[in-house]
Each structure stands twice: as structure tokens, then as C-alpha cells.
Amino acid sequence: MSFVIQNTGLLLQQNFINGVWCDAQSKRTVPVINPATGDVYVNVPDSDDVDAKAAVDAAAEAFKTWKKVPAKQRATILKRWNDLILENAQDLGKIISSEQGKPLAEGVGEVAYAASYVEWFAEEATRSNGEIIPSPAVGRRMAAYKEPVGVIAAITPWNFPAAMIARKIAPALAAGCTVVCKPAAETPLTSLALVKLAELAGVPSGVLNIVVTSKSKEVADVWLDDSRVRKITFTGSTPVGKHLARESADTLKKLSLELGGNAPFIVFDDAVLDDAVDGLMAAKFRNGGQTCVCPNRIYVQDGVYEQFIEKLTARVSALVVGPATNPASQIGPMINVKAIDKIESHVADAVERGARITTGGKRIQSAQCVGPTYYAPTVLVDVDKASKCFHEETFGPVAPITKFATESEVLEWANDSPFGLASYFYTTDLRRVTRVAEALECGIVGINEGAIAAEAAPFGGVKDSGYGREGSTHGLEEYMHVKYTCQGGLD
């Protein structure tokens, strides 16, 4: 069973370069696999360095005029794009669910989340004000202006194919930059559909270009080497982010890197346990645990440890696993078999080190879950802190829990990681709120809250989780540089 797309014009299978929908110049293609079944959904271009350069050529030429378009006009185009995204939310959600696997309700929800960034940056486009600087000398006028940095290369992941491309492209266009984009090979269709809607909204030829490929390094290296590309924005693994940082040094590109996460989730004795369980369910099991900010290390204070495990196990065991086409599904398939293998290895490692499984802990195959990529939502308790699942991103529906005694102890454990993207904690002690929030080494803190992302908030990490921010006013500044002018002889 598959979804019926009402607006078939959104189901595109070509690159978009300089305002033209086109095949890869080599004519090679690569399949997009439906993770629910393992079947080929469609075939898309398998582009190479030639296509990558053509995209930069188009973006560099278009930048000459796009940077001069008044901010209000850019905002108007972005607002049209936002409207078109929302008008087509159901079809876009179906495309997301078909290529990524998440339940349809989550797919449609992601579309609304993506649109929120487009709307936000449409409004921010007209607010990128400069400043007049008081002069230290008579007869001199000093000012600072914000200008677009130039051509942007956006490289996006497979887990949120609508949201990630929107929160990169929208601020770039709002700032007056032009874009070349490479979506993940696993989920290119959502990105192509969004670019089609941007075209319909009036984005001029060459301003927004998208290249689909399985040869990520070959395409990215073209953009890294090209001095016309002035910024790389990337969401993905830390090793790839470090490669991009190293290889962009010769052309001194600006970088925004949203990299790996290993979020701690802390429940103190004085927490409202039902709220903490609700927050963990929202943070951990959204998209089947395939998110960079999902809790990967759950620390529960000894006074409420057993009670918390009982409540959480009951909730997790009730989750419905199935394909996105089943309206009852709450957890879909993982993206591929490799992901399932990693989840299994993490669970097996934890069990070997003494962990207990209170629910889940196995693959699922049934009349509903016919493919090889379904895994039962799992709760692991008494997890040894040396376990793989406490040090590597599992990227799956596995909640590993261990017990702690004191605040100082758990803060030491929480910060004992090279990553620093998100952290969560639950407490009713207002003094502890300030202490713990300030002590956690991360870019985002959820305090008695599991859903932390918002278009108006700065999203990003520290340490090996990268640098730069997406969303908020800071997200627009990532695509601009400051020009200082000093005019003399005015006396």
C-alpha cells in the first residue's frame, strides 16, 4: 500500500539548475527506497562534479542581481513560498513518509515546522538593520551595514528532509544569498518538492539550485574548492563536519555545522514524574528516535528510579509500530537495515554489560511490519555508563537508563561527552533550575520540557556538536557579513 499524491507535480525526479528541471548530465540515476518495504519508490539523478559546478555557475551569476533585490521583495517571495508549503502540507507529508518512513501525522507536522522557518525568515528579511556609529572625530560619519555573504552550499540530512532544507534555504534567500543544495540521497524527493514550490512562489532562475547524488563527497568537494561558494551550512555527522571545516580552509568559507548529539535527560527526585515521562516520550521517540537532539543518556535519581521506569515502560510498550500508511502507527521503520544493525549492536552491548530490557529489544516482523527495518521501542535499565549507547548516537527507539545519587555526580556524567548539542532535565526546585542549566555544556537546554525546537529560537551546539546557529535572528546573521564605512570631510 502506498500514498496517493494529489498534486503529482510535486513528485519530481530531476535536478533543478538555473531554473531548469534536468537530469544529471551523465544520465545516471540512483533509486530512492521506501524504508517500510525495501522497494524502489522512484529513481532520481545520480549527479557528479559536472552538475555540481553547473549549479555554482548558476548561483554565482544569479547572486549579482538577487543581492540587489530589496528585502521587502525577497520577503514577499518567501511568504508566497510559505503559503504554498502549507497549501500542499498533506502531499508533502505523504512524500516525507514514503521516502523517510515516519508516520504520516509526523510527516505533516514536519511540513508545518518547515513552513514556520520560511515565514519567520520572510519577516526577518526586513529587519536586518545596520547601525550608525557615534564618531570619535568631528566631520566623520561611521556606519555598519549587513550584506549577504554570497553563494551558499547547503547539505541536508535524511531524518528531517523538509525542516532541515527550509531552515537553511529560507534565511539564505532572506539575506540575499543564492543557494546550491544537496539533499540526502535517501530522501531527496521532499527537497525537490519544496524547491518546486519555491519556483512557483517566484524565486528567480539560478537563485536556488538543487543537485541529487549518491556521490556526496564528489559533489561537496567541488563546492569546497570553489572560491565563489562563500558559506557551507551542514547538518550531519561530526566526522563529515570536521572534513568540511578542514577542506574549506583554503577558501576561508563561513561555516554553520550542526553535528552529532548525545543528549542527557536528567530526572531529579523532586520532578513531576508524569511530566518527565511525557517529555521523554516526546523527545526520545519522535521520528523513531532518529533525531540529533533525542535523549541518548537517561539519568534518574535513586529516589524515583523504580517508579519512573515503571511509568516509562508502560508508555513505551503501548507504542504502535507500523508503516506510515497505517493511521495508528506511532513508530515507523528505521531508515535502512544498517540503522537496525547499529541499534541491535547497542542493545546487545548494553545487555552484555548488565542492562535489563523491560520492553522491546528486538526486531519486528508482522503482517503490518513486512520490511526488515522495524524495531520494537525499547527501554534498557541499569545501563553501565561504559555502554556504546551512552557514547554513540543510537539513532533509534531505545531509551537507556541508569541511576544517579547527587546533582554534582549527574552533572559530571552529563558533561562527560565530546558532544554538546541538547540537554534536558526535570525538577521543581527553582534554585536547581538555574544551577543545572548554567552547568550543562551544550547549546540547548530543555527545562521541564521535551519539545525544544522553534523557529524563533537559536538551534545549535558546542564542542563536537558544531557551531553556528539556525533559527532566530542569529540564524539570519549566519548568512550575512558586516561592512563598515567611514566617511570623512563632512565638517
Salt bridges, closest charged atoms under 4 A:
ASP23 OD2 - LYS27 NZ 3.95
ASP46 OD2 - LYS215 NZ 2.95
ASP48 OD2 - ARG28 NH2 3.24
ASP57 OD2 - LYS53 NZ 3.12
ASP57 OD1 - ARG228 NH2 2.80
GLU61 OE1 - LYS64 NZ 3.03
GLU110 OE1 - LYS102 NZ 2.61
GLU124 OE2 - ARG127 NH1 2.74
GLU147 OE2 - LYS483 NZ 3.10
GLU199 OE1 - LYS196 NZ 3.20
ASP221 OD2 - LYS217 NZ 2.66
ASP221 OD1 - HIS243 NE2 3.53
ASP226 OD2 - ARG228 NH2 2.81
GLU258 OE1 - ARG167 NH2 3.27
ASP270 OD2 - ARG432 NH1 3.29
ASP274 OD1 - LYS311 NZ 2.89
ASP278 OD1 - ARG315 NH1 2.68
ASP341 OD1 - ARG363 NH2 2.74
GLU344 OE2 - ARG363 NE 2.87
ASP349 OD1 - ARG353 NE 3.13
ASP382 OD2 - ARG356 NE 3.10
GLU392 OE1 - HIS346 NE2 3.04
GLU407 OE1 - ARG432 NE 2.92
GLU407 OE1 - ARG435 NH2 2.80
ASP429 OD1 - ARG431 NE 3.76
GLU441 OE1 - LYS463 NZ 2.99
ASP464 OD2 - LYS242 NZ 3.35
GLU470 OE1 - ARG167 NE 2.69
GLU470 OE2 - LYS168 NZ 2.62
GLU477 OE2 - LYS146 NZ 3.71
GLU478 OE1 - LYS231 NZ 3.74
